[in-house]
Amino acid sequence: MKKKGNTHPVGIDLHLPGEEIPETMRAYQTRGTPEMAIINRSGMVRLQRFGDLTLHWVKS
């Protein structure tokens, strides 16, 4: 990620043995990639978007 110039935090999900869905996907009920979520300090999802991000969506 750093080689591409990304400086924001990026999470990589943990796939537990015997579990079909990775841990964070299960906890936050996400659907796949690409997906973006803004999570506050309390762990609550404040904004969630599934699919490619567009400049229009980011600005709105």
DSSP file (Angstrom, degrees, kcal/mol; ACC not computed):
  #  RESIDUE AA STRUCTURE BP1 BP2  ACC     N-H-->O    O-->H-N    N-H-->O    O-->H-N    TCO  KAPPA ALPHA  PHI   PSI    X-CA   Y-CA   Z-CA
    1    1 A M    > >       0   0    0      0, 0.0     5,-1.9     0, 0.0     3,-0.7   0.000 360.0 360.0 360.0 -41.7    0.0    0.0    0.0
    2    2 A K  G > 5 +     0   0    0      1,-0.2     3,-1.5     2,-0.2     5,-0.0   0.875 360.0  59.1 -63.4 -35.9    2.8    2.4    0.8
    3    3 A K  G 3 5S+     0   0    0      1,-0.3    -1,-0.2     2,-0.1     0, 0.0   0.812 104.9  51.1 -61.8 -28.9    4.4    1.9   -2.6
    4    4 A K  G < 5S-     0   0    0     -3,-0.7    -1,-0.3     2,-0.1    -2,-0.2   0.488 122.4-107.3 -86.4  -4.4    1.2    3.1   -4.2
    5    5 A G  T < 5 +     0   0    0     -3,-1.5     2,-0.4    -4,-0.4    -3,-0.2   0.541  67.3 149.1  91.9   7.2    1.2    6.2   -2.0
    6    6 A N      < +     0   0    0     -5,-1.9    -1,-0.3     1,-0.1    -2,-0.1  -0.614  16.1 170.9 -77.3 129.8   -1.7    5.2    0.3
    7    7 A T        +     0   0    0     -2,-0.4    -1,-0.1     2,-0.1     3,-0.1   0.457  45.5  97.9-116.3  -5.6   -1.3    6.8    3.8
    8    8 A H  S    S-     0   0    0      1,-0.1     2,-0.1     0, 0.0    -2,-0.0  -0.470  86.5 -88.5 -83.2 156.8   -4.7    5.9    5.3
    9    9 A P        -     0   0    0      0, 0.0     2,-0.4     0, 0.0    -1,-0.1  -0.384  43.6-167.3 -64.2 139.6   -5.2    2.9    7.6
   10   10 A V        -     0   0    0     -2,-0.1     2,-0.3    -4,-0.1    -4,-0.0  -0.998   7.8-146.3-130.8 130.8   -6.1   -0.3    5.8
   11   11 A G        -     0   0    0     -2,-0.4     2,-0.5     0, 0.0     0, 0.0  -0.761   3.1-157.5 -99.0 143.8   -7.3   -3.5    7.5
   12   12 A I        -     0   0    0     -2,-0.3    -2,-0.0    12,-0.0    12,-0.0  -0.987  26.9-124.2-118.1 123.5   -6.6   -7.0    6.4
   13   13 A D        -     0   0    0     -2,-0.5     2,-0.6     1,-0.1     0, 0.0  -0.251  13.7-124.9 -73.0 153.2   -9.2   -9.5    7.6
   14   14 A L        -     0   0    0      2,-0.0     9,-2.8     0, 0.0     2,-0.8  -0.861  14.7-154.1 -99.0 122.0   -8.4  -12.6    9.6
   15   15 A H        -     0   0    0     -2,-0.6     3,-0.1     7,-0.2     5,-0.0  -0.851  16.1-151.1 -98.1 105.7   -9.7  -15.9    8.2
   16   16 A L    >   -     0   0    0     -2,-0.8     3,-2.0     5,-0.3     2,-0.0  -0.484  28.2 -94.4 -77.5 144.7  -10.1  -18.3   11.2
   17   17 A P  T 3  S+     0   0    0      0, 0.0    -1,-0.1     0, 0.0     3,-0.1  -0.328 110.6  13.9 -57.5 133.7   -9.7  -22.0   10.6
   18   18 A G  T 3  S+     0   0    0      1,-0.2     2,-0.5    -3,-0.1    -2,-0.0   0.373 101.1 113.0  82.8  -5.2  -13.1  -23.7    9.9
   19   19 A E    <   -     0   0    0     -3,-2.0    -1,-0.2     1,-0.1     4,-0.1  -0.870  51.6-161.0-103.5 131.3  -14.9  -20.4    9.3
   20   20 A E  S    S+     0   0    0     -2,-0.5    -1,-0.1     1,-0.1    -2,-0.0   0.865  80.3  52.3 -75.6 -37.1  -16.2  -19.6    5.8
   21   21 A I  S    S-     0   0    0      1,-0.1    -5,-0.3     2,-0.0    -1,-0.1  -0.867  94.4-111.7-105.2 131.0  -16.5  -15.9    6.4
   22   22 A P     >  -     0   0    0      0, 0.0     4,-2.1     0, 0.0    -7,-0.2  -0.163  32.2-107.6 -58.8 156.1  -13.5  -13.8    7.7
   23   23 A E  H  > S+     0   0    0     -9,-2.8     4,-2.4     1,-0.2     5,-0.1   0.876 114.6  42.7 -56.5 -49.7  -13.8  -12.4   11.3
   24   24 A T  H  > S+     0   0    0      2,-0.2     4,-2.6     1,-0.2     6,-0.3   0.882 111.3  55.3 -70.4 -37.0  -14.2   -8.7   10.4
   25   25 A M  H  >>S+     0   0    0      1,-0.2     5,-1.6     2,-0.2     4,-0.6   0.913 112.1  44.8 -59.1 -41.0  -16.6   -9.4    7.6
   26   26 A R  H  <5S+     0   0    0     -4,-2.1     3,-0.5     3,-0.2    -2,-0.2   0.924 113.4  49.3 -68.6 -44.7  -18.8  -11.3   10.0
   27   27 A A  H  <5S+     0   0    0     -4,-2.4    -2,-0.2     1,-0.2    -1,-0.2   0.880 123.1  30.8 -64.6 -39.3  -18.6   -8.7   12.8
   28   28 A Y  H  <5S-     0   0    0     -4,-2.6    -1,-0.2    -5,-0.1    -2,-0.2   0.317 104.5-123.9-104.9   8.1  -19.4   -5.8   10.6
   29   29 A Q  T  <5 +     0   0    0     -4,-0.6    -3,-0.2    -3,-0.5    -4,-0.1   0.888  48.9 169.0  52.3  46.7  -21.7   -7.7    8.2
   30   30 A T      < -     0   0    0     -5,-1.6    -1,-0.1    -6,-0.3     3,-0.1  -0.426  31.4-145.8 -84.5 166.9  -19.7   -6.7    5.1
   31   31 A R        -     0   0    0      1,-0.3     2,-0.3    -2,-0.1    -1,-0.1   0.629  50.6 -76.0-111.5 -17.6  -20.3   -8.3    1.7
   32   32 A G        -     0   0    0     19,-0.0    -1,-0.3    -7,-0.0    19,-0.1  -0.996  69.8  -0.8 154.4-157.4  -16.9   -8.4    0.0
   33   33 A T  S    S+     0   0    0     -2,-0.3    19,-0.1     1,-0.2     2,-0.1  -0.929 103.0  34.5-124.9 150.1  -14.4   -6.3   -1.8
   34   34 A P  S    S+     0   0    0      0, 0.0    17,-3.1     0, 0.0     2,-0.3   0.527  83.3 142.5 -77.9 144.9  -14.1   -3.6   -2.6
   35   35 A E  E     -A   50   0A   0     15,-0.2     2,-0.4    -2,-0.1    15,-0.2  -0.990  30.6-159.6-147.4 140.2  -15.9   -2.2    0.4
   36   36 A M  E     +A   49   0A   0     13,-2.8    13,-2.8    -2,-0.3     2,-0.4  -0.967  10.7 178.5-122.9 138.5  -15.2    0.9    2.5
   37   37 A A  E     -A   48   0A   0     -2,-0.4     2,-0.6    11,-0.2    11,-0.2  -0.999  20.8-148.8-136.7 141.4  -16.4    1.6    6.0
   38   38 A I  E     -A   47   0A   0      9,-2.7     8,-3.2    -2,-0.4     9,-1.3  -0.958  22.9-171.4-107.3 119.0  -15.8    4.5    8.3
   39   39 A I  E     -A   45   0A   0     -2,-0.6     6,-0.2     6,-0.2    -2,-0.0  -0.936  13.9-136.2-116.8 128.7  -15.8    3.2   11.9
   40   40 A N    >   -     0   0    0      4,-2.6     3,-2.1    -2,-0.5    -1,-0.0  -0.169  36.2 -92.1 -77.9 177.2  -15.8    5.5   14.9
   41   41 A R  T 3  S+     0   0    0      1,-0.3    -1,-0.1     2,-0.1    -2,-0.0   0.724 125.7  58.7 -63.3 -21.6  -13.6    5.0   18.0
   42   42 A S  T 3  S-     0   0    0      2,-0.1    -1,-0.3     1,-0.0     3,-0.1   0.502 120.0-107.8 -84.7  -4.3  -16.4    3.1   19.7
   43   43 A G  S <  S+     0   0    0     -3,-2.1     2,-0.4     1,-0.3    -2,-0.1   0.548  73.2 139.8  90.4   7.8  -16.4    0.5   16.9
   44   44 A M        -     0   0    0      1,-0.0    -4,-2.6     2,-0.0     2,-0.6  -0.701  56.9-120.9 -87.7 135.8  -19.7    1.6   15.3
   45   45 A V  E     +A   39   0A   0     -2,-0.4    -6,-0.2    -6,-0.2     3,-0.1  -0.644  32.2 176.2 -74.7 120.4  -20.0    1.7   11.6
   46   46 A R  E     +     0   0A   0     -8,-3.2     2,-0.3    -2,-0.6    -7,-0.2   0.709  69.4   9.8 -96.6 -25.9  -20.8    5.3   10.6
   47   47 A L  E     -A   38   0A   0     -9,-1.3    -9,-2.7     2,-0.0     2,-0.4  -0.971  64.5-175.6-155.9 137.6  -20.7    4.9    6.9
   48   48 A Q  E     -A   37   0A   0     -2,-0.3     2,-0.4   -11,-0.2   -11,-0.2  -1.000   1.9-179.8-141.9 137.5  -20.5    1.8    4.7
   49   49 A R  E     -A   36   0A   0    -13,-2.8   -13,-2.8    -2,-0.4     2,-0.4  -0.978  10.7-159.0-141.9 124.1  -20.2    1.5    0.9
   50   50 A F  E     +A   35   0A   0     -2,-0.4   -15,-0.2   -15,-0.2     2,-0.2  -0.868  60.1  24.9-101.2 134.0  -19.9   -1.7   -1.2
   51   51 A G  S    S-     0   0    0    -17,-3.1   -15,-0.1    -2,-0.4    -2,-0.1  -0.462 104.7 -21.9 108.6 178.4  -18.4   -1.5   -4.6
   52   52 A D        -     0   0    0     -2,-0.2     2,-0.4   -19,-0.1    -2,-0.1  -0.319  63.8-126.2 -62.5 140.7  -16.0    0.8   -6.4
   53   53 A L        -     0   0    0     -4,-0.1     2,-0.3     4,-0.0    -1,-0.1  -0.729  24.3-163.5 -88.4 137.0  -15.6    4.2   -5.0
   54   54 A T     >  -     0   0    0     -2,-0.4     4,-2.3     1,-0.1     5,-0.2  -0.839  31.4-117.7-114.8 157.8  -16.2    7.2   -7.3
   55   55 A L  H  > S+     0   0    0     -2,-0.3     4,-2.1     1,-0.2     5,-0.2   0.878 116.3  56.7 -59.9 -37.5  -15.1   10.7   -6.7
   56   56 A H  H  > S+     0   0    0      1,-0.2     4,-1.1     2,-0.2    -1,-0.2   0.921 108.6  45.7 -59.6 -45.0  -18.8   11.7   -6.8
   57   57 A W  H  4 S+     0   0    0      1,-0.2     3,-0.4     2,-0.2    -2,-0.2   0.909 111.4  51.8 -66.7 -41.9  -19.6    9.3   -4.0
   58   58 A V  H  < S+     0   0    0     -4,-2.3    -1,-0.2     1,-0.2    -2,-0.2   0.887 110.7  48.4 -63.0 -39.1  -16.7   10.4   -1.8
   59   59 A K  H  <        0   0    0     -4,-2.1    -1,-0.2     1,-0.2    -2,-0.2   0.725 360.0 360.0 -74.3 -21.5  -17.6   14.1   -2.2
   60   60 A S     <        0   0    0     -4,-1.1    -1,-0.2    -3,-0.4    -2,-0.2   0.479 360.0 360.0 -85.2 360.0  -21.3   13.5   -1.2
